[in-house]
Amino acid sequence: MEVIVFESEAYKALQRELMQQMHSIIKNAKEEALRNADPAQDWISTDEAKKLLGVKSKTKMQELRDMGELIFSQSGRIIKYSKTSILNYLNRNIPEY
């Protein structure tokens, strides 16, 4: 078995660099997906929106709607969310490394 030893600072620098690269790759993939998105398929259900956002409660979804963070459409009791607005919200709230 081969063991590789890093100095603490070198290890932390490597971690930061990898996180920055991953952040860039994910951001570029999301932007490309948005550019190629079919507007007819942009509207998703509340359950799909909650999965994308990692949210479990309808209360949090209501809060995001009230704050104007997400674009939504409501017909009666059915609410549909713009997938593009959700991805934009996620991109705006990605922590920088």
C-alpha positions in Angstrom: 0.0 0.0 0.0 1.3 3.4 -1.0 0.9 6.3 1.5 1.0 9.9 0.3 1.7 12.6 2.8 0.7 16.3 2.4 1.6 19.3 4.5 -1.6 20.7 6.0 -1.5 24.0 3.9 -0.8 22.1 0.7 -3.8 19.8 1.4 -6.1 22.8 2.1 -4.9 24.5 -1.1 -5.6 21.4 -3.1 -9.1 21.2 -1.6 -9.8 24.9 -2.4 -8.6 24.4 -6.0 -10.7 21.3 -6.5 -13.8 23.0 -5.0 -13.3 26.0 -7.4 -13.0 23.7 -10.4 -16.1 21.8 -9.3 -18.0 25.0 -8.8 -17.0 26.2 -12.2 -18.0 22.9 -13.9 -21.4 22.9 -12.2 -22.1 26.5 -13.0 -21.2 26.0 -16.7 -23.3 22.9 -16.9 -26.3 24.8 -15.4 -25.8 27.7 -17.8 -25.7 25.4 -20.8 -28.8 23.6 -19.6 -30.6 26.9 -19.3 -29.5 27.9 -22.8 -30.8 24.6 -24.2 -34.0 24.5 -22.2 -37.3 24.1 -24.0 -39.6 26.9 -22.8 -42.6 24.5 -23.0 -41.0 22.2 -20.4 -39.9 25.0 -18.1 -42.9 24.7 -15.8 -42.6 22.1 -13.1 -44.8 20.9 -10.2 -44.3 22.0 -6.6 -42.9 18.5 -5.7 -40.3 18.8 -8.5 -39.4 22.3 -7.4 -39.0 21.2 -3.8 -36.6 18.4 -4.9 -34.5 20.8 -7.0 -34.3 23.2 -4.1 -33.8 20.6 -1.4 -36.8 22.0 0.4 -39.3 19.8 2.3 -42.0 22.2 3.4 -44.7 24.1 1.5 -44.1 27.0 3.9 -40.6 27.5 2.5 -41.9 27.5 -1.0 -44.5 30.1 0.0 -41.7 32.2 1.5 -39.7 32.0 -1.7 -42.7 33.0 -3.7 -43.5 35.9 -1.4 -39.9 37.2 -1.5 -40.1 37.2 -5.3 -37.2 34.7 -5.5 -39.1 32.3 -7.8 -41.3 32.8 -10.9 -44.5 30.8 -10.5 -48.0 30.5 -12.1 -51.1 29.6 -10.2 -54.4 28.3 -11.5 -56.7 27.6 -8.7 -54.8 25.5 -6.2 -52.2 24.2 -8.7 -48.9 26.1 -8.6 -46.2 25.6 -11.3 -42.7 26.9 -11.0 -40.3 28.1 -13.6 -37.4 25.7 -13.6 -35.2 28.5 -15.0 -36.0 30.7 -12.1 -35.2 28.0 -9.6 -31.8 27.3 -11.3 -31.1 31.1 -11.3 -31.9 31.2 -7.6 -29.6 28.3 -6.9 -26.8 30.0 -8.9 -27.2 33.3 -7.0 -26.9 31.4 -3.7 -23.9 29.3 -4.4 -21.2 30.0 -1.8 -17.8 31.2 -3.3 -14.7 29.3 -2.3 
